[in-house]
Amino acid sequence: MNEPRQLRTPLIRAVIFDLDGVIRHFDRTHEADIEARFGLERGALLRAAFGGEIGQRFMRGEIGHGEFEAALAPVLGSRSAAAEFVSMEAILDPLAVDLVLEVQRSVDTALLTNGSTRTRWELAQIGIDTLFEHVFNSAETGVPKPHPEAYLAACHHLEVAPEATAFIDDTQANVDGAISAGLCAHRFTDIDGTRAFLVECGVLRHSPA
């Protein structure tokens, strides 16, 4: 269950969306299959990739996909597992895209992602490179979530106060980071819950029947 969110005044003037786990999704069944085939514990891929300094360097744009894969291989004990994991492609959620378009009728929108040096190319590949008015990618800014500066820099660029900004992410640590920076934040679990949050914020007028 999502934690209660304290809505503040002034009214929300911008909504910032996370990318992975909100707008596009990776196949966790495929991920589990990789782990099973290579004798890895469940969750080992994500822990190895993003649980330490390797992932931080990747998200800060200090290393690209090739170096990322090479660094993961000894941690996982398998070059093939690392290669297959890094080559996974995400699937765009059309309902999330529709929600972004609906929100854009009322307020500014932006994307804030712990991305990579390929993120803008990937957005173009799935046809959403022009969906957001602003894209903030940690591989370009050098500041990943949940560091407060990731959120505050985005708000500064948007010229919107943190308390007038809503943030949506599927990771609780990133939601907590946004709240600590003064934003109104929601943990994404599904479209209906996110829509209800945006209605509560006053961004959307009503939930679907």
C-alpha positions as a LaTeX table, in Angstrom:
\begin{tabular}{lrrr}
\hline
Residue & $x$ (\AA) & $y$ (\AA) & $z$ (\AA) \\
\hline
Met1 & 0.00 & 0.00 & 0.00 \\
Asn2 & 1.29 & 3.47 & $-0.84$ \\
Glu3 & 2.20 & 5.76 & 2.01 \\
Pro4 & $-0.08$ & 8.80 & 2.54 \\
Arg5 & 1.04 & 11.87 & 0.63 \\
Gln6 & 0.66 & 15.38 & 1.95 \\
Leu7 & $-0.59$ & 17.61 & $-0.83$ \\
Arg8 & 0.52 & 21.19 & $-0.55$ \\
Thr9 & $-0.30$ & 24.56 & $-2.02$ \\
Pro10 & 0.31 & 26.08 & $-4.49$ \\
Leu11 & $-1.49$ & 23.80 & $-6.91$ \\
Ile12 & 0.58 & 21.32 & $-8.86$ \\
Arg13 & 2.07 & 23.01 & $-11.91$ \\
Ala14 & 4.27 & 20.21 & $-13.28$ \\
Val15 & 4.37 & 16.42 & $-13.21$ \\
Ile16 & 7.65 & 14.52 & $-13.48$ \\
Phe17 & 7.53 & 10.86 & $-14.52$ \\
Asp18 & 10.08 & 8.10 & $-14.08$ \\
Leu19 & 10.82 & 6.01 & $-17.19$ \\
Asp20 & 11.53 & 2.37 & $-16.30$ \\
Gly21 & 8.72 & 0.71 & $-14.40$ \\
Val22 & 6.30 & 3.51 & $-15.26$ \\
Ile23 & 6.41 & 4.42 & $-18.96$ \\
Arg24 & 8.18 & 1.29 & $-20.12$ \\
His25 & 8.66 & $-2.08$ & $-18.45$ \\
Phe26 & 11.28 & $-4.80$ & $-18.53$ \\
Asp27 & 10.16 & $-8.42$ & $-18.66$ \\
Arg28 & 10.85 & $-9.74$ & $-15.15$ \\
Thr29 & 9.92 & $-13.25$ & $-16.29$ \\
His30 & 12.75 & $-13.11$ & $-18.83$ \\
Glu31 & 15.03 & $-11.79$ & $-16.10$ \\
Ala32 & 14.10 & $-14.70$ & $-13.82$ \\
Asp33 & 14.72 & $-17.11$ & $-16.70$ \\
Ile34 & 18.25 & $-15.75$ & $-17.17$ \\
Glu35 & 18.93 & $-16.21$ & $-13.47$ \\
Ala36 & 17.59 & $-19.75$ & $-13.49$ \\
Arg37 & 19.56 & $-20.80$ & $-16.57$ \\
Phe38 & 22.83 & $-19.48$ & $-15.18$ \\
Gly39 & 22.31 & $-20.73$ & $-11.63$ \\
Leu40 & 21.86 & $-17.31$ & $-10.08$ \\
Glu41 & 19.68 & $-16.44$ & $-7.09$ \\
Arg42 & 16.43 & $-14.62$ & $-7.83$ \\
Gly43 & 17.15 & $-10.91$ & $-7.91$ \\
Ala44 & 20.88 & $-11.40$ & $-8.45$ \\
Leu45 & 20.89 & $-9.52$ & $-11.75$ \\
Leu46 & 19.37 & $-6.33$ & $-10.39$ \\
Arg47 & 21.49 & $-6.47$ & $-7.24$ \\
Ala48 & 24.67 & $-6.86$ & $-9.25$ \\
Ala49 & 23.67 & $-4.20$ & $-11.79$ \\
Phe50 & 22.30 & $-1.49$ & $-9.55$ \\
Gly51 & 23.15 & $-2.39$ & $-5.98$ \\
Gly52 & 26.62 & $-0.89$ & $-5.95$ \\
Glu53 & 29.21 & 1.31 & $-7.60$ \\
Ile54 & 28.99 & $-0.39$ & $-11.01$ \\
Gly55 & 25.41 & 0.73 & $-11.41$ \\
Gln56 & 26.13 & 4.20 & $-10.05$ \\
Arg57 & 28.88 & 4.70 & $-12.61$ \\
Phe58 & 26.56 & 3.46 & $-15.36$ \\
Met59 & 23.74 & 5.77 & $-14.30$ \\
Arg60 & 26.12 & 8.73 & $-14.02$ \\
Gly61 & 27.18 & 8.16 & $-17.61$ \\
Glu62 & 30.76 & 7.34 & $-16.68$ \\
Ile63 & 30.60 & 3.98 & $-18.46$ \\
Gly64 & 28.58 & 2.80 & $-21.44$ \\
His65 & 26.78 & $-0.48$ & $-22.02$ \\
Gly66 & 29.90 & $-2.36$ & $-23.12$ \\
Glu67 & 31.85 & $-1.42$ & $-20.01$ \\
Phe68 & 28.79 & $-2.05$ & $-17.88$ \\
Glu69 & 28.47 & $-5.57$ & $-19.26$ \\
Ala70 & 32.20 & $-6.24$ & $-18.79$ \\
Ala71 & 32.03 & $-5.07$ & $-15.17$ \\
Leu72 & 28.99 & $-7.24$ & $-14.41$ \\
Ala73 & 30.45 & $-10.44$ & $-15.86$ \\
Pro74 & 32.86 & $-11.26$ & $-12.99$ \\
Val75 & 30.27 & $-10.28$ & $-10.39$ \\
Leu76 & 27.73 & $-12.69$ & $-11.93$ \\
Gly77 & 30.36 & $-15.29$ & $-12.77$ \\
Ser78 & 29.14 & $-15.43$ & $-16.36$ \\
Arg79 & 29.83 & $-13.23$ & $-19.38$ \\
Ser80 & 26.82 & $-14.73$ & $-21.14$ \\
Ala81 & 24.45 & $-13.86$ & $-18.29$ \\
Ala82 & 25.77 & $-10.31$ & $-18.21$ \\
Ala83 & 25.43 & $-9.95$ & $-21.98$ \\
Glu84 & 21.88 & $-11.28$ & $-22.04$ \\
Phe85 & 20.83 & $-9.06$ & $-19.15$ \\
Val86 & 22.31 & $-5.87$ & $-20.61$ \\
Ser87 & 20.72 & $-6.60$ & $-24.00$ \\
Met88 & 17.19 & $-6.85$ & $-22.58$ \\
Glu89 & 14.76 & $-4.41$ & $-24.16$ \\
Ala90 & 11.89 & $-2.68$ & $-22.39$ \\
Ile91 & 8.28 & $-2.67$ & $-23.59$ \\
Leu92 & 6.41 & 0.61 & $-23.90$ \\
Asp93 & 3.13 & 0.88 & $-21.96$ \\
Pro94 & 0.60 & 2.64 & $-24.22$ \\
Leu95 & $-1.71$ & 3.35 & $-21.27$ \\
Ala96 & 1.09 & 5.24 & $-19.55$ \\
Val97 & 1.71 & 7.23 & $-22.72$ \\
Asp98 & $-1.99$ & 8.11 & $-22.88$ \\
Leu99 & $-1.84$ & 9.25 & $-19.26$ \\
Val100 & 1.13 & 11.52 & $-19.98$ \\
Leu101 & $-0.73$ & 13.05 & $-22.93$ \\
Glu102 & $-3.76$ & 13.65 & $-20.73$ \\
Val103 & $-1.66$ & 15.31 & $-18.04$ \\
Gln104 & $-0.04$ & 17.56 & $-20.66$ \\
Arg105 & $-3.41$ & 19.15 & $-21.33$ \\
Ser106 & $-3.24$ & 20.68 & $-17.85$ \\
Val107 & 0.39 & 21.09 & $-16.75$ \\
Asp108 & 3.99 & 20.74 & $-17.90$ \\
Thr109 & 5.49 & 17.27 & $-17.89$ \\
Ala110 & 9.03 & 15.97 & $-17.70$ \\
Leu111 & 10.92 & 12.69 & $-17.58$ \\
Leu112 & 13.45 & 12.08 & $-14.80$ \\
Thr113 & 15.31 & 8.83 & $-15.26$ \\
Asn114 & 18.34 & 7.05 & $-13.89$ \\
Gly115 & 19.28 & 6.32 & $-17.44$ \\
Ser116 & 22.33 & 5.59 & $-19.56$ \\
Thr117 & 24.27 & 7.07 & $-22.41$ \\
Arg118 & 21.78 & 5.35 & $-24.75$ \\
Thr119 & 18.58 & 6.63 & $-23.16$ \\
Arg120 & 17.73 & 9.29 & $-25.74$ \\
Trp121 & 18.40 & 6.81 & $-28.55$ \\
Glu122 & 16.16 & 4.27 & $-26.81$ \\
Leu123 & 13.37 & 6.86 & $-26.47$ \\
Ala124 & 13.57 & 7.46 & $-30.21$ \\
Gln125 & 13.57 & 3.73 & $-30.92$ \\
Ile126 & 10.25 & 3.25 & $-29.11$ \\
Gly127 & 8.77 & 6.44 & $-30.56$ \\
Ile128 & 8.54 & 8.65 & $-27.47$ \\
Asp129 & 11.52 & 10.95 & $-27.99$ \\
Thr130 & 9.10 & 13.88 & $-28.40$ \\
Leu131 & 6.57 & 12.78 & $-25.77$ \\
Phe132 & 8.08 & 14.81 & $-22.94$ \\
Glu133 & 8.80 & 18.53 & $-23.04$ \\
His134 & 11.86 & 17.98 & $-20.86$ \\
Val135 & 14.09 & 14.93 & $-20.32$ \\
Phe136 & 16.43 & 14.75 & $-17.33$ \\
Asn137 & 18.78 & 11.78 & $-17.63$ \\
Ser138 & 21.25 & 10.98 & $-14.85$ \\
Ala139 & 23.80 & 9.86 & $-17.44$ \\
Glu140 & 23.80 & 13.45 & $-18.70$ \\
Thr141 & 23.42 & 15.32 & $-15.41$ \\
Gly142 & 25.68 & 13.02 & $-13.40$ \\
Val143 & 23.19 & 12.96 & $-10.51$ \\
Pro144 & 21.01 & 9.84 & $-10.11$ \\
Lys145 & 17.90 & 9.56 & $-7.99$ \\
Pro146 & 17.35 & 9.50 & $-5.05$ \\
His147 & 19.88 & 12.31 & $-4.54$ \\
Pro148 & 17.86 & 15.46 & $-3.73$ \\
Glu149 & 19.72 & 17.46 & $-6.36$ \\
Ala150 & 18.27 & 15.25 & $-9.10$ \\
Tyr151 & 14.78 & 16.50 & $-8.27$ \\
Leu152 & 15.71 & 20.07 & $-7.37$ \\
Ala153 & 17.67 & 20.59 & $-10.58$ \\
Ala154 & 14.67 & 19.39 & $-12.59$ \\
Cys155 & 12.34 & 21.74 & $-10.74$ \\
His156 & 14.77 & 24.63 & $-11.24$ \\
His157 & 14.92 & 23.94 & $-14.98$ \\
Leu158 & 11.12 & 23.76 & $-15.15$ \\
Glu159 & 10.91 & 27.01 & $-13.14$ \\
Val160 & 8.46 & 25.34 & $-10.76$ \\
Ala161 & 8.79 & 25.14 & $-6.99$ \\
Pro162 & 9.28 & 21.63 & $-5.59$ \\
Glu163 & 6.04 & 21.88 & $-3.61$ \\
Ala164 & 4.19 & 22.62 & $-6.87$ \\
Thr165 & 5.66 & 19.55 & $-8.57$ \\
Ala166 & 4.32 & 15.99 & $-8.55$ \\
Phe167 & 6.66 & 13.06 & $-9.06$ \\
Ile168 & 5.81 & 9.46 & $-10.05$ \\
Asp169 & 8.24 & 6.55 & $-9.73$ \\
Asp170 & 7.95 & 2.80 & $-9.17$ \\
Thr171 & 10.84 & 2.64 & $-6.66$ \\
Gln172 & 10.13 & 3.59 & $-3.05$ \\
Ala173 & 13.63 & 4.96 & $-2.44$ \\
Asn174 & 13.18 & 7.38 & $-5.35$ \\
Val175 & 9.75 & 8.40 & $-4.07$ \\
Asp176 & 11.23 & 9.02 & $-0.62$ \\
Gly177 & 14.01 & 11.08 & $-2.18$ \\
Ala178 & 11.49 & 13.25 & $-3.98$ \\
Ile179 & 9.52 & 13.80 & $-0.78$ \\
Ser180 & 12.70 & 14.77 & 1.07 \\
Ala181 & 13.35 & 17.33 & $-1.68$ \\
Gly182 & 9.91 & 18.85 & $-1.13$ \\
Leu183 & 7.96 & 17.33 & $-4.02$ \\
Cys184 & 4.60 & 15.59 & $-3.79$ \\
Ala185 & 5.41 & 12.01 & $-4.78$ \\
His186 & 3.57 & 8.79 & $-5.58$ \\
Arg187 & 4.84 & 5.24 & $-5.94$ \\
Phe188 & 3.59 & 3.79 & $-9.21$ \\
Thr189 & 2.02 & 0.36 & $-9.06$ \\
Asp190 & $-0.63$ & 0.71 & $-11.77$ \\
Ile191 & $-2.30$ & 3.28 & $-14.01$ \\
Asp192 & $-5.51$ & 3.52 & $-11.97$ \\
Gly193 & $-3.68$ & 4.30 & $-8.75$ \\
Thr194 & $-1.55$ & 6.90 & $-10.49$ \\
Arg195 & $-4.60$ & 8.49 & $-12.06$ \\
Ala196 & $-6.25$ & 8.69 & $-8.64$ \\
Phe197 & $-3.13$ & 10.43 & $-7.30$ \\
Leu198 & $-3.23$ & 12.96 & $-10.13$ \\
Val199 & $-6.92$ & 13.59 & $-9.46$ \\
Glu200 & $-6.05$ & 14.16 & $-5.79$ \\
Cys201 & $-3.36$ & 16.61 & $-6.91$ \\
Gly202 & $-5.90$ & 18.50 & $-9.00$ \\
Val203 & $-4.04$ & 17.75 & $-12.24$ \\
Leu204 & $-6.82$ & 15.53 & $-13.65$ \\
Arg205 & $-10.49$ & 16.23 & $-13.13$ \\
His206 & $-11.78$ & 12.76 & $-12.43$ \\
Ser207 & $-10.99$ & 9.07 & $-12.39$ \\
Pro208 & $-12.45$ & 6.87 & $-15.12$ \\
Ala209 & $-15.74$ & 5.16 & $-14.29$ \\
\hline
\end{tabular}
